[in-house]
Structures are given as C-alpha cells and as structure tokens.
C-alpha cells in the first residue's frame, strides 16, 4: 500500500486559485496512476481528475474541465491539482487517490478503480 498525504487546502474567494498537493510514500510512486476526488457535505464523493503513470492523457470531470489541471512530479513523489477560477460549488474535502493501473498510459476515472486514499484537505470557496 502507498501512503498519501494531502496539503494546500484553505479558504479562497470565488474566482481565485489554489493548488493542492499530495505526497506519496511507501511504494514506487511512478508505478501508480493518481487521481483527485472531492466530497461536499451531504454529497457522495465524486471524481475530479486523474493522471496516468506516463503523465499523459489527464482526464477531468466536466464540472472542472478547463479550470483545473492535474500534474505529477515523479522525482518528488507528488501529484498536484491546480484549481483556477474557483466557484463556491467547488467547496469540498479534496482527496488524493492512487492505483496500480493495467498499463502505463491508462487513466482510471472511477472511484472503485482506486485502492489507496489520503485523509483529505478542505477547500472552501467564499462567494
């Protein structure tokens, strides 16, 4: 199992930007596809973005496409989520997730695809 620790959450005004990070330890980071999910109060956890082992073909939820960018730095064992043009509806706890994918270029995108999870970081967007 890989251990995941998120950071970088906080309070930001609508229209602002924030970058959350997730550091992995315990296993070879480059062996994992990575994802970000979020969960707002009273709602189910939902997919936000994911990236393959190769770093190519990132995939985004429609609600964040063109506003959020996922990236990874294998030398730092870290995956990032850059969030721009934030909206109040982006308010949630953001979770990092990891999974060993079936291939180097595969980008998983379902919650059930991921087996390792961080504890989450709170992102609050004020109107």
The first five atom37 places (N, CA, C, CB, O) and aatype in JSON, in Angstrom:
{
  "aatype": [20, 20, 20, 20, 20, 20, 20, 20, 20, 20, 20, 20, 20, 20, 20, 20, 20, 20, 20, 20, 20, 20, 20, 20, 20, 20, 20, 20, 20, 20, 20, 20, 20, 20, 20, 20, 20, 20, 20, 20, 20, 20, 20, 20, 20, 20, 20, 20, 20, 20, 20, 20, 20, 20, 20, 20, 20, 20, 20, 20, 20, 20, 20, 20, 20, 20, 20, 20, 20, 20, 20, 20, 20, 20, 20, 20, 20, 20, 20, 20, 20, 20, 20, 20, 20, 20, 20, 20, 20, 20, 20, 20, 20, 20, 20, 20, 20, 20, 20, 20, 20, 20, 20, 20, 20, 20, 20, 20, 20, 20, 20, 20, 20, 20, 20, 20, 20, 20, 20, 20, 20, 20, 20, 20, 20, 20, 20],
  "atom_mask": [
    [1, 1, 1, 1, 1],
    [1, 1, 1, 1, 1],
    [1, 1, 1, 1, 1],
    [1, 1, 1, 1, 1],
    [1, 1, 1, 1, 1],
    [1, 1, 1, 1, 1],
    [1, 1, 1, 1, 1],
    [1, 1, 1, 1, 1],
    [1, 1, 1, 1, 1],
    [1, 1, 1, 1, 1],
    [1, 1, 1, 1, 1],
    [1, 1, 1, 1, 1],
    [1, 1, 1, 1, 1],
    [1, 1, 1, 1, 1],
    [1, 1, 1, 1, 1],
    [1, 1, 1, 1, 1],
    [1, 1, 1, 1, 1],
    [1, 1, 1, 1, 1],
    [1, 1, 1, 1, 1],
    [1, 1, 1, 1, 1],
    [1, 1, 1, 1, 1],
    [1, 1, 1, 1, 1],
    [1, 1, 1, 1, 1],
    [1, 1, 1, 1, 1],
    [1, 1, 1, 1, 1],
    [1, 1, 1, 1, 1],
    [1, 1, 1, 1, 1],
    [1, 1, 1, 1, 1],
    [1, 1, 1, 1, 1],
    [1, 1, 1, 1, 1],
    [1, 1, 1, 1, 1],
    [1, 1, 1, 1, 1],
    [1, 1, 1, 1, 1],
    [1, 1, 1, 1, 1],
    [1, 1, 1, 1, 1],
    [1, 1, 1, 1, 1],
    [1, 1, 1, 1, 1],
    [1, 1, 1, 1, 1],
    [1, 1, 1, 1, 1],
    [1, 1, 1, 1, 1],
    [1, 1, 1, 1, 1],
    [1, 1, 1, 1, 1],
    [1, 1, 1, 1, 1],
    [1, 1, 1, 1, 1],
    [1, 1, 1, 1, 1],
    [1, 1, 1, 1, 1],
    [1, 1, 1, 1, 1],
    [1, 1, 1, 1, 1],
    [1, 1, 1, 1, 1],
    [1, 1, 1, 1, 1],
    [1, 1, 1, 1, 1],
    [1, 1, 1, 1, 1],
    [1, 1, 1, 1, 1],
    [1, 1, 1, 1, 1],
    [1, 1, 1, 1, 1],
    [1, 1, 1, 1, 1],
    [1, 1, 1, 1, 1],
    [1, 1, 1, 1, 1],
    [1, 1, 1, 1, 1],
    [1, 1, 1, 1, 1],
    [1, 1, 1, 1, 1],
    [1, 1, 1, 1, 1],
    [1, 1, 1, 1, 1],
    [1, 1, 1, 1, 1],
    [1, 1, 1, 1, 1],
    [1, 1, 1, 1, 1],
    [1, 1, 1, 1, 1],
    [1, 1, 1, 1, 1],
    [1, 1, 1, 1, 1],
    [1, 1, 1, 1, 1],
    [1, 1, 1, 1, 1],
    [1, 1, 1, 1, 1],
    [1, 1, 1, 1, 1],
    [1, 1, 1, 1, 1],
    [1, 1, 1, 1, 1],
    [1, 1, 1, 1, 1],
    [1, 1, 1, 1, 1],
    [1, 1, 1, 1, 1],
    [1, 1, 1, 1, 1],
    [1, 1, 1, 1, 1],
    [1, 1, 1, 1, 1],
    [1, 1, 1, 1, 1],
    [1, 1, 1, 1, 1],
    [1, 1, 1, 1, 1],
    [1, 1, 1, 1, 1],
    [1, 1, 1, 1, 1],
    [1, 1, 1, 1, 1],
    [1, 1, 1, 1, 1],
    [1, 1, 1, 1, 1],
    [1, 1, 1, 1, 1],
    [1, 1, 1, 1, 1],
    [1, 1, 1, 1, 1],
    [1, 1, 1, 1, 1],
    [1, 1, 1, 1, 1],
    [1, 1, 1, 1, 1],
    [1, 1, 1, 1, 1],
    [1, 1, 1, 1, 1],
    [1, 1, 1, 1, 1],
    [1, 1, 1, 1, 1],
    [1, 1, 1, 1, 1],
    [1, 1, 1, 1, 1],
    [1, 1, 1, 1, 1],
    [1, 1, 1, 1, 1],
    [1, 1, 1, 1, 1],
    [1, 1, 1, 1, 1],
    [1, 1, 1, 1, 1],
    [1, 1, 1, 1, 1],
    [1, 1, 1, 1, 1],
    [1, 1, 1, 1, 1],
    [1, 1, 1, 1, 1],
    [1, 1, 1, 1, 1],
    [1, 1, 1, 1, 1],
    [1, 1, 1, 1, 1],
    [1, 1, 1, 1, 1],
    [1, 1, 1, 1, 1],
    [1, 1, 1, 1, 1],
    [1, 1, 1, 1, 1],
    [1, 1, 1, 1, 1],
    [1, 1, 1, 1, 1],
    [1, 1, 1, 1, 1],
    [1, 1, 1, 1, 1],
    [1, 1, 1, 1, 1],
    [1, 1, 1, 1, 1],
    [1, 1, 1, 1, 1],
    [1, 1, 1, 1, 1],
    [1, 1, 1, 1, 1],
    [1, 1, 1, 1, 1]
  ],
  "atom_positions": [
    [[0.83, -1.2, 0.0], [0.0, 0.0, 0.0], [0.87, 1.25, 0.0], [-0.94, 0.0, 1.21], [1.93, 1.3, 0.63]],
    [[0.41, 2.23, -0.7], [1.08, 3.52, -0.72], [0.36, 4.45, 0.25], [1.11, 4.13, -2.17], [-0.87, 4.42, 0.35]],
    [[1.11, 5.26, 0.97], [0.53, 6.23, 1.89], [0.48, 7.6, 1.21], [1.36, 6.3, 3.23], [1.43, 8.02, 0.55]],
    [[-0.65, 8.28, 1.39], [-0.88, 9.55, 0.71], [-1.22, 10.64, 1.72], [-2.0, 9.42, -0.33], [-2.04, 10.43, 2.61]],
    [[-0.58, 11.8, 1.57], [-0.85, 12.92, 2.46], [-1.09, 14.18, 1.62], [0.34, 13.14, 3.45], [-0.21, 14.63, 0.88]],
    [[-2.3, 14.73, 1.76], [-2.65, 15.94, 1.02], [-2.3, 17.19, 1.83], [-4.15, 15.94, 0.68], [-2.22, 17.16, 3.06]],
    [[-2.09, 18.28, 1.12], [-1.87, 19.58, 1.74], [-2.25, 20.67, 0.76], [-0.4, 19.75, 2.2], [-2.47, 20.42, -0.42]],
    [[-2.33, 21.91, 1.28], [-2.56, 23.05, 0.41], [-3.98, 23.57, 0.38], [-2.17, 22.71, -0.93], [-4.25, 24.57, -0.28]],
    [[-4.88, 22.91, 1.07], [-6.26, 23.41, 1.1], [-6.34, 24.7, 1.89], [-7.2, 22.36, 1.7], [-5.38, 25.11, 2.55]],
    [[-7.51, 25.34, 1.81], [-7.7, 26.58, 2.55], [-8.93, 27.31, 2.09], [-6.5, 27.48, 2.4], [-9.79, 26.75, 1.4]],
    [[-9.01, 28.58, 2.48], [-10.14, 29.44, 2.15], [-9.72, 30.4, 1.04], [-10.65, 30.23, 3.4], [-8.66, 31.03, 1.13]],
    [[-10.53, 30.51, 0.01], [-10.23, 31.39, -1.11], [-11.53, 32.01, -1.61], [-9.5, 30.62, -2.26], [-12.6, 31.4, -1.5]],
    [[-11.44, 33.2, -2.15], [-12.62, 33.85, -2.7], [-12.95, 33.31, -4.07], [-12.41, 35.35, -2.76], [-12.08, 32.81, -4.79]],
    [[-14.2, 33.4, -4.44], [-14.63, 32.97, -5.77], [-13.81, 33.71, -6.83], [-16.15, 33.23, -5.97], [-13.57, 34.91, -6.73]],
    [[-13.4, 32.95, -7.84], [-12.56, 33.5, -8.89], [-11.08, 33.33, -8.63], [-12.87, 34.93, -9.08], [-10.26, 33.55, -9.52]],
    [[-10.73, 32.95, -7.42], [-9.34, 32.79, -7.04], [-8.78, 31.43, -7.44], [-9.19, 32.99, -5.57], [-9.44, 30.62, -8.08]],
    [[-7.53, 31.22, -7.03], [-6.82, 30.0, -7.36], [-6.23, 29.36, -6.12], [-5.71, 30.28, -8.38], [-5.99, 30.02, -5.11]],
    [[-6.02, 28.07, -6.21], [-5.43, 27.31, -5.12], [-4.78, 26.08, -5.73], [-6.51, 26.91, -4.04], [-5.27, 25.53, -6.71]],
    [[-3.68, 25.64, -5.14], [-3.05, 24.4, -5.57], [-2.95, 23.46, -4.38], [-1.66, 24.66, -6.18], [-2.37, 23.8, -3.35]],
    [[-3.51, 22.28, -4.53], [-3.38, 21.24, -3.53], [-2.37, 20.22, -4.0], [-4.75, 20.58, -3.23], [-2.22, 19.96, -5.19]],
    [[-1.67, 19.62, -3.02], [-0.61, 18.66, -3.32], [-0.87, 17.37, -2.56], [0.76, 19.23, -2.95], [-1.58, 17.34, -1.56]],
    [[-0.27, 16.31, -3.07], [-0.39, 15.0, -2.42], [0.96, 14.31, -2.55], [-1.54, 14.13, -3.06], [1.44, 14.05, -3.65]],
    [[1.57, 14.02, -1.4], [2.86, 13.33, -1.38], [2.63, 11.87, -1.05], [3.83, 13.98, -0.35], [1.9, 11.53, -0.11]],
    [[3.26, 11.0, -1.82], [3.12, 9.57, -1.65], [4.39, 8.98, -1.04], [2.81, 8.89, -2.98], [5.49, 9.46, -1.29]],
    [[4.22, 7.94, -0.25], [5.36, 7.25, 0.33], [5.01, 5.77, 0.49], [5.75, 7.87, 1.7], [3.84, 5.39, 0.47]],
    [[6.03, 4.96, 0.64], [5.83, 3.56, 0.92], [5.98, 2.64, -0.27], [4.52, 3.38, 1.49], [6.32, 1.47, -0.12]],
    [[5.72, 3.15, -1.46], [5.86, 2.35, -2.69], [6.43, 3.24, -3.77], [4.48, 1.74, -3.13], [6.59, 4.45, -3.57]],
    [[6.74, 2.66, -4.9], [7.28, 3.42, -6.03], [6.16, 4.26, -6.65], [7.91, 2.48, -7.09], [5.24, 3.73, -7.27]],
    [[6.27, 5.56, -6.47], [5.22, 6.48, -6.9], [4.94, 6.34, -8.39], [5.61, 7.91, -6.58], [3.78, 6.39, -8.81]],
    [[5.97, 6.17, -9.18], [5.8, 6.12, -10.64], [5.01, 4.9, -11.1], [7.14, 6.14, -11.32], [4.62, 4.83, -12.27]],
    [[4.79, 3.94, -10.21], [4.02, 2.75, -10.55], [2.52, 2.97, -10.47], [4.41, 1.61, -9.64], [1.74, 2.09, -10.84]],
    [[2.11, 4.13, -9.99], [0.7, 4.38, -9.71], [0.12, 5.45, -10.64], [0.53, 4.79, -8.25], [0.76, 6.46, -10.93]],
    [[-1.1, 5.2, -11.07], [-1.92, 6.26, -11.61], [-2.53, 6.99, -10.42], [-3.03, 5.71, -12.6], [-2.82, 6.38, -9.39]],
    [[-2.73, 8.3, -10.57], [-3.18, 9.12, -9.46], [-4.47, 9.84, -9.8], [-2.09, 10.13, -9.07], [-4.75, 10.14, -10.97]],
    [[-5.24, 10.12, -8.78], [-6.49, 10.82, -9.0], [-6.82, 11.77, -7.86], [-7.62, 9.84, -9.2], [-6.29, 11.66, -6.76]],
    [[-7.71, 12.69, -8.15], [-8.28, 13.58, -7.15], [-9.8, 13.42, -7.16], [-7.88, 15.07, -7.4], [-10.43, 13.39, -8.22]],
    [[-10.35, 13.32, -5.99], [-11.8, 13.26, -5.79], [-12.17, 14.33, -4.78], [-12.26, 11.84, -5.32], [-11.31, 14.88, -4.1]],
    [[-13.46, 14.62, -4.67], [-13.91, 15.58, -3.67], [-15.26, 15.16, -3.11], [-13.98, 16.99, -4.26], [-16.03, 14.45, -3.75]],
    [[-15.51, 15.62, -1.89], [-16.78, 15.3, -1.24], [-17.27, 16.53, -0.48], [-16.63, 14.09, -0.28], [-16.62, 17.01, 0.45]],
    [[-18.41, 17.01, -0.9], [-19.05, 18.14, -0.23], [-20.0, 17.61, 0.86], [-19.83, 19.03, -1.26], [-20.43, 16.46, 0.78]],
    [[-20.31, 18.43, 1.85], [-21.21, 17.97, 2.92], [-22.54, 17.46, 2.37], [-21.47, 19.1, 3.9], [-23.19, 18.12, 1.56]],
    [[-22.92, 16.29, 2.82], [-24.19, 15.71, 2.4], [-24.21, 15.12, 1.01], [-25.24, 16.72, 2.49], [-25.26, 14.69, 0.53]],
    [[-23.05, 15.08, 0.35], [-22.98, 14.55, -1.01], [-22.01, 13.38, -1.07], [-22.57, 15.64, -2.0], [-21.18, 13.19, -0.18]],
    [[-22.14, 12.61, -2.14], [-21.22, 11.5, -2.34], [-19.87, 12.0, -2.87], [-21.83, 10.47, -3.3], [-19.77, 13.07, -3.47]],
    [[-18.85, 11.19, -2.62], [-17.54, 11.51, -3.16], [-17.59, 11.42, -4.69], [-16.45, 10.56, -2.58], [-18.15, 10.48, -5.25]],
    [[-17.01, 12.42, -5.35], [-17.07, 12.45, -6.8], [-15.69, 12.62, -7.42], [-18.0, 13.56, -7.26], [-14.78, 13.19, -6.82]],
    [[-15.57, 12.13, -8.64], [-14.33, 12.22, -9.39], [-14.06, 13.66, -9.81], [-14.38, 11.31, -10.63], [-14.98, 14.38, -10.19]],
    [[-12.79, 14.08, -9.72], [-12.39, 15.41, -10.17], [-11.42, 15.32, -11.34], [-11.75, 16.2, -9.01], [-11.67, 15.89, -12.4]],
    [[-10.32, 14.59, -11.15], [-9.3, 14.5, -12.19], [-8.42, 13.29, -11.93], [-8.46, 15.78, -12.25], [-8.33, 12.8, -10.81]],
    [[-7.77, 12.81, -13.0], [-6.85, 11.69, -12.85], [-5.75, 11.8, -13.9], [-7.59, 10.34, -12.99], [-5.9, 12.45, -14.93]],
    [[-4.64, 11.13, -13.61], [-3.49, 11.17, -14.5], [-2.84, 9.8, -14.52], [-2.48, 12.28, -14.06], [-2.76, 9.12, -13.49]],
    [[-2.38, 9.39, -15.68], [-1.77, 8.08, -15.84], [-0.35, 8.06, -15.29], [-1.77, 7.67, -17.3], [0.19, 9.09, -14.89]],
    [[0.23, 6.9, -15.28], [1.63, 6.77, -14.86], [2.54, 7.59, -15.76], [2.05, 5.29, -14.89], [3.54, 8.16, -15.31]],
    [[2.19, 7.65, -17.04], [3.01, 8.38, -18.01], [2.91, 9.88, -17.85], [2.61, 7.99, -19.41], [3.78, 10.61, -18.33]],
    [[1.87, 10.35, -17.19], [1.64, 11.79, -17.11], [0.88, 12.33, -18.3], [2.95, 12.52, -16.99], [0.56, 13.52, -18.36]],
    [[0.59, 11.45, -19.26], [-0.16, 11.86, -20.44], [-1.64, 11.57, -20.23], [0.38, 11.13, -21.7], [-2.03, 10.86, -19.31]],
    [[-2.45, 12.12, -21.11], [-3.89, 11.87, -21.12], [-4.57, 12.09, -19.78], [-4.14, 10.47, -21.56], [-5.26, 11.2, -19.29]],
    [[-4.39, 13.26, -19.17], [-5.17, 13.52, -17.96], [-6.65, 13.57, -18.31], [-4.73, 14.85, -17.3], [-7.04, 13.87, -19.44]],
    [[-7.47, 13.26, -17.33], [-8.91, 13.23, -17.55], [-9.59, 14.04, -16.45], [-9.45, 11.77, -17.57], [-9.2, 13.97, -15.28]],
    [[-10.62, 14.8, -16.84], [-11.27, 15.71, -15.9], [-12.78, 15.52, -15.9], [-10.93, 17.16, -16.23], [-13.38, 15.15, -16.91]],
    [[-13.38, 15.78, -14.76], [-14.83, 15.86, -14.69], [-15.27, 17.09, -15.49], [-15.33, 15.93, -13.21], [-14.55, 18.09, -15.55]],
    [[-16.44, 17.01, -16.08], [-16.94, 18.13, -16.87], [-17.02, 19.42, -16.05], [-18.32, 17.8, -17.43], [-16.81, 20.51, -16.58]],
    [[-17.32, 19.28, -14.78], [-17.53, 20.45, -13.93], [-16.25, 21.24, -13.67], [-18.12, 20.03, -12.62], [-16.32, 22.4, -13.27]],
    [[-15.09, 20.63, -13.9], [-13.82, 21.32, -13.62], [-12.95, 21.46, -14.86], [-13.05, 20.57, -12.55], [-11.92, 22.14, -14.83]],
    [[-13.36, 20.84, -15.95], [-12.56, 20.89, -17.18], [-12.34, 22.33, -17.61], [-13.25, 20.09, -18.31], [-13.27, 23.13, -17.62]],
    [[-11.11, 22.65, -17.96], [-10.63, 23.97, -18.38], [-10.34, 24.89, -17.2], [-11.65, 24.63, -19.29], [-9.8, 25.98, -17.38]],
    [[-10.7, 24.47, -15.98], [-10.38, 25.28, -14.79], [-9.31, 24.63, -13.92], [-11.64, 25.51, -13.97], [-8.49, 25.31, -13.32]],
    [[-9.33, 23.31, -13.86], [-8.39, 22.57, -13.03], [-7.36, 21.87, -13.9], [-9.13, 21.55, -12.14], [-7.64, 21.5, -15.03]],
    [[-6.15, 21.7, -13.34], [-5.09, 20.97, -14.03], [-4.41, 20.02, -13.05], [-4.06, 21.94, -14.64], [-3.95, 20.43, -11.98]],
    [[-4.36, 18.75, -13.43], [-3.65, 17.75, -12.64], [-2.27, 17.53, -13.25], [-4.45, 16.42, -12.57], [-2.12, 17.51, -14.47]],
    [[-1.28, 17.36, -12.39], [0.08, 17.09, -12.87], [0.79, 16.24, -11.83], [0.86, 18.41, -13.15], [0.34, 16.12, -10.69]],
    [[1.91, 15.66, -12.23], [2.67, 14.84, -11.31], [4.16, 15.1, -11.49], [2.36, 13.35, -11.52], [4.62, 15.44, -12.58]],
    [[4.89, 14.94, -10.39], [6.34, 15.06, -10.38], [6.87, 13.79, -9.74], [6.83, 16.36, -9.62], [6.9, 13.67, -8.51]],
    [[7.29, 12.85, -10.56], [7.73, 11.55, -10.02], [8.99, 11.69, -9.17], [7.98, 10.57, -11.17], [9.21, 10.89, -8.26]],
    [[9.83, 12.67, -9.46], [11.04, 12.87, -8.66], [10.71, 13.3, -7.23], [11.95, 13.92, -9.33], [11.49, 13.06, -6.31]],
    [[9.56, 13.93, -7.06], [9.13, 14.4, -5.74], [8.02, 13.55, -5.14], [8.68, 15.83, -5.82], [7.51, 13.86, -4.06]],
    [[7.63, 12.48, -5.84], [6.56, 11.61, -5.37], [5.28, 12.4, -5.08], [7.0, 10.86, -4.11], [4.59, 12.14, -4.1]],
    [[4.99, 13.34, -5.93], [3.91, 14.28, -5.66], [2.99, 14.44, -6.87], [4.49, 15.63, -5.26], [3.44, 14.49, -8.02]],
    [[1.7, 14.53, -6.58], [0.71, 14.88, -7.59], [0.04, 16.18, -7.14], [-0.36, 13.73, -7.79], [-0.21, 16.4, -5.96]],
    [[-0.23, 17.03, -8.11], [-0.79, 18.35, -7.83], [-2.16, 18.51, -8.49], [0.16, 19.46, -8.32], [-2.48, 17.85, -9.49]],
    [[-2.95, 19.38, -7.92], [-4.18, 19.81, -8.57], [-4.22, 21.33, -8.5], [-5.45, 19.16, -7.88], [-4.45, 21.91, -7.44]],
    [[-3.99, 21.97, -9.64], [-4.07, 23.41, -9.73], [-5.51, 23.79, -10.05], [-3.1, 23.97, -10.8], [-6.07, 23.34, -11.04]],
    [[-6.09, 24.62, -9.19], [-7.51, 24.98, -9.33], [-7.62, 26.49, -9.57], [-8.32, 24.57, -8.06], [-7.24, 27.29, -8.72]],
    [[-8.13, 26.84, -10.71], [-8.31, 28.25, -11.08], [-9.79, 28.57, -11.24], [-7.55, 28.58, -12.39], [-10.62, 27.66, -11.37]],
    [[-10.11, 29.84, -11.23], [-11.5, 30.29, -11.39], [-12.44, 29.53, -10.47], [-11.94, 30.13, -12.85], [-13.48, 29.02, -10.89]],
    [[-12.05, 29.46, -9.23], [-12.82, 28.66, -8.26], [-14.2, 29.24, -8.03], [-12.07, 28.56, -6.94], [-14.41, 30.45, -8.07]],
    [[-15.14, 28.33, -7.79], [-16.54, 28.68, -7.56], [-16.97, 28.16, -6.19], [-17.44, 28.1, -8.67], [-16.37, 27.21, -5.68]],
    [[-17.98, 28.77, -5.59], [-18.46, 28.26, -4.29], [-18.82, 26.77, -4.34], [-19.67, 29.05, -3.84], [-18.66, 26.06, -3.34]],
    [[-19.3, 26.29, -5.48], [-19.67, 24.87, -5.58], [-18.46, 23.95, -5.64], [-20.52, 24.65, -6.81], [-18.62, 22.73, -5.63]],
    [[-17.26, 24.51, -5.7], [-16.06, 23.69, -5.6], [-15.69, 23.39, -4.15], [-14.89, 24.4, -6.3], [-14.77, 22.62, -3.89]],
    [[-16.4, 23.98, -3.21], [-16.14, 23.76, -1.8], [-16.35, 22.29, -1.45], [-17.04, 24.65, -0.93], [-17.42, 21.73, -1.7]],
    [[-15.33, 21.67, -0.86], [-15.38, 20.24, -0.54], [-14.09, 19.83, 0.15], [-15.62, 19.39, -1.82], [-13.12, 20.6, 0.2]],
    [[-14.09, 18.64, 0.66], [-12.84, 17.99, 1.07], [-12.28, 17.3, -0.17], [-13.05, 16.98, 2.26], [-12.97, 16.52, -0.83]],
    [[-11.03, 17.58, -0.47], [-10.38, 17.01, -1.66], [-9.47, 15.87, -1.23], [-9.57, 18.1, -2.42], [-8.62, 16.01, -0.35]],
    [[-9.67, 14.73, -1.89], [-8.93, 13.52, -1.57], [-8.04, 13.11, -2.72], [-9.9, 12.38, -1.21], [-8.42, 13.17, -3.89]],
    [[-6.84, 12.69, -2.37], [-5.9, 12.12, -3.32], [-6.08, 10.6, -3.3], [-4.43, 12.52, -2.97], [-6.35, 10.01, -2.25]],
    [[-5.92, 9.97, -4.46], [-6.07, 8.53, -4.55], [-5.04, 7.95, -5.51], [-7.49, 8.16, -5.0], [-4.57, 8.63, -6.43]],
    [[-4.7, 6.68, -5.29], [-3.7, 6.01, -6.11], [-4.15, 4.6, -6.46], [-2.35, 5.98, -5.39], [-4.88, 3.96, -5.71]],
    [[-3.69, 4.14, -7.62], [-3.97, 2.77, -8.01], [-2.91, 2.29, -8.98], [-5.36, 2.64, -8.63], [-2.45, 3.07, -9.81]],
    [[-2.51, 1.02, -8.9], [-1.63, 0.47, -9.93], [-2.46, 0.14, -11.17], [-0.89, -0.8, -9.4], [-3.29, -0.77, -11.12]],
    [[-2.27, 0.85, -12.27], [-3.15, 0.67, -13.43], [-2.76, -0.53, -14.27], [-3.15, 1.91, -14.28], [-1.66, -1.07, -14.09]],
    [[-3.61, -0.95, -15.18], [-3.3, -2.1, -16.04], [-2.24, -1.81, -17.1], [-4.55, -2.58, -16.71], [-1.65, -2.73, -17.67]],
    [[-2.0, -0.51, -17.38], [-0.97, -0.16, -18.35], [-0.4, 1.21, -18.04], [-1.54, -0.2, -19.78], [-0.97, 1.97, -17.25]],
    [[0.71, 1.52, -18.66], [1.44, 2.76, -18.41], [0.64, 4.0, -18.81], [2.76, 2.73, -19.17], [0.78, 5.06, -18.21]],
    [[-0.19, 3.85, -19.83], [-0.91, 5.01, -20.35], [-2.37, 5.07, -19.91], [-0.83, 5.02, -21.86], [-3.11, 5.96, -20.33]],
    [[-2.79, 4.14, -19.1], [-4.19, 4.07, -18.7], [-4.51, 5.11, -17.63], [-4.53, 2.67, -18.19], [-3.75, 5.27, -16.67]],
    [[-5.62, 5.8, -17.8], [-6.06, 6.79, -16.82], [-7.37, 6.33, -16.19], [-6.22, 8.19, -17.48], [-8.43, 6.42, -16.82]],
    [[-7.32, 5.84, -14.97], [-8.56, 5.42, -14.31], [-9.4, 6.65, -13.95], [-8.24, 4.6, -13.04], [-8.88, 7.75, -13.8]],
    [[-10.7, 6.44, -13.83], [-11.55, 7.59, -13.58], [-12.76, 7.29, -12.7], [-12.01, 8.14, -14.86], [-13.62, 8.15, -12.51]],
    [[-12.83, 6.08, -12.19], [-13.93, 5.74, -11.3], [-13.43, 5.56, -9.87], [-14.63, 4.47, -11.78], [-12.3, 5.13, -9.65]],
    [[-14.27, 5.9, -8.92], [-13.9, 5.78, -7.52], [-13.45, 4.36, -7.19], [-15.07, 6.19, -6.62], [-12.49, 4.16, -6.46]],
    [[-14.15, 3.37, -7.73], [-13.85, 1.97, -7.45], [-12.51, 1.52, -8.04], [-14.96, 1.09, -7.99], [-11.98, 0.48, -7.67]],
    [[-11.96, 2.31, -8.96], [-10.67, 1.96, -9.56], [-9.5, 2.17, -8.59], [-10.44, 2.78, -10.8], [-8.44, 1.58, -8.77]],
    [[-9.71, 3.0, -7.57], [-8.62, 3.42, -6.69], [-8.67, 2.68, -5.35], [-8.69, 4.93, -6.46], [-9.73, 2.54, -4.75]],
    [[-7.5, 2.22, -4.91], [-7.46, 1.44, -3.69], [-6.79, 2.12, -2.51], [-6.77, 0.18, -3.96], [-6.94, 1.67, -1.37]],
    [[-6.05, 3.19, -2.76], [-5.35, 3.9, -1.7], [-5.82, 5.34, -1.66], [-3.81, 3.83, -1.91], [-5.96, 6.0, -2.7]],
    [[-6.06, 5.83, -0.45], [-6.65, 7.15, -0.27], [-5.92, 7.93, 0.81], [-8.12, 7.03, 0.07], [-5.43, 7.36, 1.78]],
    [[-5.87, 9.25, 0.63], [-5.38, 10.12, 1.67], [-6.51, 10.52, 2.61], [-4.73, 11.36, 1.06], [-7.65, 10.08, 2.46]],
    [[-6.16, 11.36, 3.57], [-7.13, 11.8, 4.57], [-7.94, 13.01, 4.12], [-6.43, 12.12, 5.87], [-8.97, 13.32, 4.72]],
    [[-7.5, 13.69, 3.1], [-8.25, 14.81, 2.56], [-7.77, 16.16, 3.05], [-9.7, 14.66, 2.9], [-7.16, 16.27, 4.12]],
    [[-8.05, 17.18, 2.27], [-7.74, 18.56, 2.64], [-8.94, 19.43, 2.27], [-6.44, 19.07, 1.92], [-9.51, 19.29, 1.19]],
    [[-9.33, 20.31, 3.17], [-10.53, 21.11, 2.98], [-10.24, 22.31, 2.08], [-11.08, 21.59, 4.33], [-9.27, 23.04, 2.27]],
    [[-11.11, 22.48, 1.09], [-11.08, 23.66, 0.22], [-12.41, 24.36, 0.36], [-10.79, 23.27, -1.29], [-13.47, 23.77, 0.13]],
    [[-12.36, 25.63, 0.74], [-13.58, 26.41, 0.9], [-13.5, 27.65, 0.02], [-13.79, 26.81, 2.39], [-12.55, 28.42, 0.09]],
    [[-14.52, 27.81, -0.82], [-14.58, 28.96, -1.74], [-15.73, 29.85, -1.31], [-14.76, 28.49, -3.23], [-16.89, 29.44, -1.31]],
    [[-15.4, 31.07, -0.93], [-16.43, 32.01, -0.48], [-16.95, 32.85, -1.64], [-15.88, 32.92, 0.64], [-16.21, 33.16, -2.58]],
    [[-18.21, 33.2, -1.56], [-18.83, 33.98, -2.65], [-18.68, 35.48, -2.4], [-20.31, 33.62, -2.79], [-19.14, 36.28, -3.21]]
  ]
}
